[in-house]
Amino acid sequence: MRNLFTTLTTVALLLQGSPIAFAEIFPDVPDGYIYQDPIEALVAAQVINGNPDGTFDPERGVNRAEMLKMLYKAKGKTPDAASKNCFPDVDAGSWYESFVCDAAANRFVQGYSDGTFRPATLVNRVEAIKMIAEVFGINILDITEENRDIIKFVDVSTASWYTKYLYSAFEMGILPIQGQVGARFYPDWPLLRGEAAAYIYNSLHIQPHEEREDPEDQLGNDEDLDGQPDATADDDVQDEEPDAGIQVLDFPFNVSGKFAGKKVKAYKFSLVTSKVVSIVTSLQSGQSGKLSCRLYKMKDSGFSTEYYLGYQTGTKCYLLAALNPGEYQLEIQPTVNDTTYDIVSEETTGDGNDGFSQAKPFTIGLTKTDVLGANDLQDWYKFSLSSEKNLWLDASDSAEITCIIYAMDDVDLYGFSGPQCNQSYTYPEGTYYISIGRKAPRASTQTYTIQLR
């Protein structure tokens, strides 16, 4: 067994340059495996270990206790032996007790609302990033209007607790890692052992965003989306130069433009009265790839708890939303570099349930079956809690519908994750909205059932 000095020396060597070339040492981490270099570098530093049967098991999830131990060893931290009895579910005398209790004493981690730590629970991607930031002492950066396009995943809101950690991870070069690219980040997916090795290895080789080559090519790559293209009106269109920054427009607006690489394009507009708004973004004829679109209601802080994810089909992305007065920001992003696009926006009519302002009341125990009509994109529901409750929101047939739960400003989302559909969750008191969206073609009807229990 190497002593601490030897381990720290090896880790220091890892910090000095590019990945070390290793011969294959695990049968399930063959030469050329996507995370071979970081796995074998960290094994050499005794930050992580193989299994007794000689395998590494890179596709197995990492639990919360394991992640903490790896981070402590990577940083050369020795937990205080006196750190004990911190959580009721942290076994006294266990291999992980000192790591968890020392991390809790230093406020690197915190428990859940029921007072437990859940050491055996698999750590998800964003939990892991927060742990890295806290244990490694990484400075967490503020997100501004100018730099927010570094985080441009369709499943990550600027209002989420973890967004500042993701932004800092991308800015410092901890992310992205190979295999984690695309229009979605999947923040709640369990982190696998191979991925954890890549996260930790990159954390030992921090490189600011502006010093890396072509960072835009690493994010927002192609994502498979089904559907058929159709036509869009093209009258009174205003041309725009590529990468012109955030453009302020008067609603309604028709705009044509060209993407700079795969960078997000952003447009701001204001409404002085409530409207049902239709926005259709489409790639111009002959352009390849697909589009994503999002619409945020902006607060003075620059963040948003009310946002809409567009319905993507073929070369188009659709938004249909009932909007209250306020300032809004539209963001669109392509999957192919330097494509050209059109945006057509207009006031329209809906079915009376098209956004936060039109959400229908929902209560615990209620079962609701409804239909998304032809061309209806989303239905909305609202419920409030006066005290904390453990609830499960059932949404039928997740292969056919999308389901998102939004926590408003009056909700204290302590811990690591927010509420998800079809999962048990301890909901703090406050106000919540539910969005049920379609996956089927727009011309079809789609039946769904939801229940809060």
C-alpha positions in Angstrom: 0.0 0.0 0.0 1.4 3.4 -0.9 1.6 6.0 1.8 -0.1 9.4 1.4 3.1 11.1 0.2 3.4 8.6 -2.7 -0.2 9.0 -3.6 0.0 12.8 -3.6 3.2 12.6 -5.7 1.4 10.5 -8.3 -1.6 12.8 -8.4 0.8 15.8 -8.8 2.3 14.0 -11.8 -1.2 13.7 -13.3 -1.6 17.4 -13.0 1.5 18.2 -15.0 0.5 17.2 -18.5 -1.6 15.2 -20.8 -3.0 11.7 -20.0 -0.4 9.0 -19.4 -0.4 6.1 -21.9 -1.2 2.8 -20.1 -1.4 -0.8 -21.3 -4.7 -2.4 -20.7 -5.1 -3.4 -17.0 -8.8 -4.3 -16.8 -10.5 -6.8 -19.2 -13.6 -4.5 -19.2 -11.5 -1.4 -19.9 -9.9 -2.4 -23.2 -7.4 -0.3 -25.2 -9.3 2.5 -26.8 -12.1 2.5 -24.3 -13.7 5.9 -24.0 -12.5 6.5 -20.4 -9.3 4.3 -20.4 -6.8 7.1 -19.8 -8.6 8.7 -16.8 -9.5 5.3 -15.2 -6.0 4.0 -15.4 -4.4 7.3 -14.4 -6.5 7.4 -11.2 -6.0 3.7 -10.5 -2.2 4.3 -10.6 -2.7 7.2 -8.1 -4.8 4.9 -5.9 -7.7 7.3 -6.2 -10.0 4.6 -7.4 -9.7 0.8 -7.4 -10.7 -2.2 -9.4 -12.8 -5.1 -8.1 -11.6 -8.2 -6.4 -12.3 -10.2 -9.6 -9.9 -8.0 -11.6 -12.5 -6.0 -13.4 -13.3 -2.3 -13.1 -17.0 -2.3 -13.9 -17.0 1.2 -15.6 -20.8 1.0 -16.3 -21.8 0.6 -12.7 -23.2 3.6 -10.9 -21.3 5.4 -8.1 -23.0 6.0 -4.8 -22.8 9.1 -2.7 -20.3 7.6 -0.2 -18.1 6.2 -2.9 -18.0 9.6 -4.7 -16.9 11.4 -1.5 -14.1 8.9 -0.8 -12.7 9.2 -4.4 -12.7 13.0 -4.2 -10.9 13.0 -0.8 -8.3 10.7 -2.2 -7.9 12.7 -5.4 -7.3 15.9 -3.4 -5.1 14.1 -0.8 -7.5 15.0 2.0 -7.4 12.9 5.1 -10.8 12.9 7.0 -10.7 13.7 10.6 -10.9 10.4 12.5 -13.0 12.1 15.1 -15.7 12.8 12.5 -18.4 10.3 13.6 -22.2 10.0 14.2 -23.2 12.6 11.7 -26.3 10.9 10.1 -28.6 8.2 11.4 -28.1 6.1 8.3 -24.3 6.4 8.3 -23.2 3.2 9.9 -20.8 3.6 12.8 -17.4 2.1 12.0 -18.1 1.7 8.3 -15.4 2.4 5.7 -17.2 5.6 4.6 -18.2 7.1 8.0 -15.2 9.4 8.4 -15.4 10.6 4.8 -19.1 11.4 5.0 -18.9 13.0 8.5 -15.8 15.0 7.7 -17.5 16.3 4.5 -20.6 17.2 6.5 -18.5 19.0 9.1 -16.8 21.0 6.4 -20.2 21.7 4.7 -19.1 20.0 1.5 -22.4 18.0 1.6 -25.7 18.2 3.4 -28.3 15.7 4.3 -31.9 15.4 3.0 -34.9 17.0 4.6 -35.6 13.8 6.7 -32.1 14.1 8.3 -30.5 11.2 6.4 -27.5 11.2 4.1 -28.4 8.1 2.0 -24.8 6.9 1.4 -25.9 4.0 -0.8 -28.0 6.2 -3.2 -26.4 6.6 -6.6 -25.0 10.0 -7.1 -26.4 11.8 -10.2 -24.4 13.9 -12.6 -25.1 17.3 -11.1 -24.8 16.0 -7.5 -21.3 14.8 -8.5 -20.4 18.2 -10.0 -21.4 20.0 -6.8 -19.4 17.5 -4.7 -16.3 18.1 -6.8 -16.7 21.9 -6.5 -17.1 21.8 -2.8 -14.3 19.2 -2.0 -11.9 20.7 -4.5 -12.6 24.3 -3.5 -13.5 25.4 -7.0 -14.7 28.9 -7.3 -18.4 28.9 -8.3 -18.9 31.6 -11.0 -21.9 33.8 -11.5 -24.0 33.4 -14.7 -24.6 36.5 -16.6 -26.5 37.4 -19.8 -23.2 37.3 -21.7 -22.0 33.9 -20.6 -25.2 31.9 -20.1 -25.1 30.4 -23.5 -22.3 28.1 -22.3 -25.2 26.1 -20.6 -27.6 25.5 -23.5 -29.2 22.2 -22.9 -32.9 21.8 -23.4 -33.3 20.0 -20.1 -31.4 22.5 -18.0 -33.1 25.7 -16.7 -31.2 28.7 -15.5 -33.5 28.5 -12.5 -32.2 25.1 -11.3 -30.1 25.0 -8.2 -27.3 23.2 -10.0 -27.0 25.5 -13.1 -24.2 27.6 -11.5 -22.2 24.5 -10.8 -22.7 23.2 -14.4 -21.6 26.6 -15.7 -18.5 26.6 -13.6 -17.7 23.0 -14.6 -17.9 23.9 -18.3 -16.0 27.1 -17.7 -13.2 25.3 -15.9 -12.9 22.4 -18.4 -14.3 19.7 -16.0 -17.1 19.3 -18.6 -17.8 18.1 -21.2 -16.4 14.6 -21.2 -16.5 12.2 -24.1 -19.9 10.6 -24.5 -21.8 13.4 -22.7 -22.6 15.7 -25.6 -25.9 16.6 -27.3 -28.8 18.9 -26.8 -29.6 17.3 -23.4 -27.5 16.9 -20.3 -29.7 14.5 -18.4 -28.8 16.0 -15.0 -30.6 13.4 -12.9 -28.9 10.4 -14.6 -26.7 8.3 -12.2 -23.0 8.9 -12.7 -21.1 5.8 -13.8 -17.7 4.7 -12.6 -16.0 5.4 -15.9 -17.7 8.9 -16.1 -16.7 9.6 -12.5 -13.0 8.9 -13.4 -13.3 11.4 -16.3 -14.9 14.0 -14.1 -12.2 13.7 -11.4 -9.4 13.5 -13.9 -10.6 16.7 -15.6 -10.9 18.4 -12.2 -7.2 17.8 -11.7 -6.5 19.4 -15.1 -8.7 22.5 -14.8 -8.5 24.7 -17.9 -10.6 27.8 -18.3 -13.1 27.9 -21.1 -11.5 30.7 -23.0 -8.2 28.8 -23.2 -9.7 25.7 -24.9 -10.0 25.3 -28.6 -13.4 25.2 -30.2 -15.5 24.8 -27.0 -18.7 25.3 -29.0 -18.0 22.1 -31.0 -18.1 20.1 -27.7 -21.7 21.1 -26.8 -25.1 20.9 -28.4 -24.3 18.2 -30.9 -27.0 16.2 -32.8 -29.9 14.6 -31.0 -32.3 12.3 -32.7 -35.7 13.9 -33.0 -38.6 12.5 -35.0 -41.1 14.3 -37.2 -41.8 15.7 -40.6 -41.0 19.2 -41.9 -43.7 21.5 -43.1 -43.9 25.0 -44.6 -43.7 28.4 -42.7 -44.8 31.8 -43.8 -42.0 34.1 -45.0 -43.4 37.6 -45.3 -42.0 40.8 -43.9 -38.9 39.0 -42.7 -36.0 41.0 -41.2 -32.5 39.7 -42.0 -29.9 39.5 -39.3 -26.1 39.0 -39.3 -24.8 35.9 -37.6 -23.8 36.1 -33.9 -25.2 39.6 -33.5 -25.8 39.0 -29.8 -29.2 39.3 -28.0 -31.5 41.2 -30.3 -34.5 43.2 -28.8 -37.6 43.0 -31.0 -41.2 44.2 -30.9 -43.9 41.5 -30.8 -45.0 40.2 -33.2 -41.8 39.7 -35.2 -40.6 37.8 -38.2 -36.8 37.3 -38.3 -34.3 35.5 -40.6 -30.8 34.8 -39.6 -27.7 32.6 -39.7 -26.2 30.6 -36.8 -22.6 31.1 -35.9 -21.5 27.5 -35.6 -23.9 25.9 -33.2 -24.2 28.9 -30.9 -27.5 29.8 -29.3 -29.4 32.7 -30.8 -31.4 34.8 -28.4 -34.1 37.4 -28.9 -35.9 39.5 -26.3 -39.4 40.9 -26.4 -41.9 42.4 -24.0 -45.6 42.1 -23.6 -47.7 44.8 -22.0 -50.9 42.7 -22.1 -51.6 39.0 -21.7 -51.5 37.1 -25.0 -51.5 33.6 -26.4 -48.3 33.5 -28.5 -47.3 31.2 -31.3 -43.6 31.1 -32.3 -42.4 28.8 -35.1 -38.7 28.5 -35.8 -37.6 26.6 -39.0 -34.5 25.9 -40.9 -34.6 27.4 -44.3 -35.0 25.2 -47.4 -32.0 23.1 -48.1 -30.5 23.3 -44.6 -29.7 20.1 -42.8 -30.1 19.3 -39.1 -32.7 20.1 -36.5 -33.6 22.9 -34.1 -34.4 23.3 -30.4 -36.3 26.3 -29.0 -37.0 27.6 -25.5 -38.9 30.6 -24.1 -38.2 32.1 -20.7 -40.0 34.7 -18.7 -37.2 36.8 -17.3 -36.9 38.2 -13.8 -34.9 41.2 -12.7 -32.2 38.7 -11.5 -31.8 37.4 -15.0 -33.1 34.0 -14.1 -36.4 32.2 -14.9 -38.7 29.8 -13.0 -41.3 30.0 -15.9 -40.0 28.6 -19.1 -41.3 26.6 -22.1 -39.5 23.9 -24.0 -40.5 23.8 -27.6 -42.0 20.9 -29.5 -39.4 19.7 -32.0 -40.3 18.0 -35.3 -38.2 17.7 -38.4 -36.5 21.0 -39.2 -39.0 23.0 -37.1 -39.5 23.9 -33.4 -42.9 25.1 -32.1 -44.0 27.1 -29.1 -47.6 27.9 -28.1 -47.9 29.7 -24.8 -50.3 31.9 -22.8 -48.1 34.7 -21.6 -48.7 37.3 -18.9 -47.2 40.8 -19.3 -43.5 40.9 -18.8 -40.1 40.4 -20.5 -39.4 37.2 -22.4 -36.3 35.7 -24.0 -36.5 33.2 -26.9 -33.5 30.9 -27.4 -32.9 28.7 -30.4 -30.1 26.3 -31.3 -29.2 24.2 -34.3 -27.6 20.7 -34.5 -25.5 21.6 -37.6 -23.0 24.5 -37.9 -23.8 27.7 -39.7 -27.3 26.9 -40.8 -29.9 29.6 -41.7 -33.3 29.9 -40.2 -36.6 31.8 -40.1 -38.7 32.8 -37.0 -42.4 33.6 -37.3 -44.3 34.8 -34.3 -47.9 35.9 -33.9 -50.8 36.3 -31.5 -53.2 33.3 -31.7 -55.9 31.5 -29.7 -55.5 28.3 -27.7 -57.6 25.9 -25.8 -57.6 27.9 -22.5 -54.9 25.8 -20.9 -51.7 26.8 -22.6 -49.3 28.1 -19.9 -48.6 29.1 -16.3 -51.3 31.8 -16.4 -54.0 29.3 -17.5 -53.0 26.3 -15.3 -55.9 24.3 -13.9 -56.1 23.6 -10.2 -54.9 20.1 -9.2 -55.1 18.4 -5.8 -53.7 15.4 -4.0 -55.7 12.3 -4.8 -57.1 13.7 -8.0 -56.9 11.5 -11.1 -57.2 13.5 -14.3 -57.7 12.1 -17.8 -57.6 14.6 -20.7 -56.6 15.0 -24.3 -54.0 17.1 -26.1 -56.0 18.1 -29.1 -54.8 18.5 -32.7 -52.0 21.2 -32.7 -52.2 21.6 -28.9 -48.7 21.3 -27.5 -49.1 21.3 -23.7 -51.6 21.3 -20.9 -50.9 22.9 -17.5 -51.8 22.2 -13.9 -51.1 23.9 -10.6 -51.1 22.8 -6.9 -49.9 24.3 -3.6 -48.8 22.7 -0.4 -49.0 24.3 3.1 -46.6 21.8 4.6 -44.0 19.3 3.4 -45.4 16.1 2.0 -44.1 13.0 0.3 -45.9 12.6 -3.0 -45.8 10.7 -6.3 -47.0 12.3 -9.5 -48.1 9.5 -11.9 -48.1 10.5 -15.6 -49.3 7.8 -17.9 -47.2 6.5 -20.8 -44.0 8.5 -20.5 -43.0 7.1 -24.0 -45.9 9.2 -25.5 -46.0 12.4 -23.3 -43.5 14.7 -21.6 -44.0 15.6 -18.0 -42.2 18.5 -16.2 -42.8 19.7 -12.6 -41.9 23.4 -12.0 -41.1 24.6 -8.5 -41.8 28.3 -8.0 -39.9 30.9 -6.0 -41.8 30.1 -2.8 -40.4 26.6 -2.7 -37.2 25.9 -0.8 -35.5 23.1 -2.9 -32.9 22.0 -0.4 -30.9 18.9 -1.1 -29.7 17.9 -4.5 -32.7 17.3 -6.8 -36.1 18.7 -7.7 -39.3 16.8 -8.1 -39.7 14.5 -11.1 -42.7 12.8 -12.6 -43.2 9.1 -11.8 -41.0 9.3 -8.8 -41.5 9.6 -5.1 -40.3 13.0 -3.7 -40.5 15.0 -0.5 -42.2 18.2 -1.7 -41.5 21.3 0.5 -44.4 23.7 1.0 -45.0 26.1 -1.8 -46.4 26.3 -5.3 -45.9 23.9 -8.2 -46.9 23.7 -11.8 -47.2 20.6 -14.0 -46.7 20.6 -17.8 -47.9 17.7 -19.9 -46.7 17.8 -23.4 -47.0 15.8 -26.6 -44.6 13.6 -28.4 -46.9 12.5 -31.1 -47.3 14.4 -34.4 -49.1 17.7 -34.1 -52.1 16.8 -36.1 -53.0 13.9 -33.9 -54.9 13.8 -30.5 -53.1 12.3 -27.5 -54.9 11.0 -24.3 -53.1 11.0 -21.0 -53.8 10.4 -17.3 -52.1 12.1 -14.3 -52.6 11.5 -10.6 -51.0 13.1 -7.5 -50.8 10.7 -4.6 
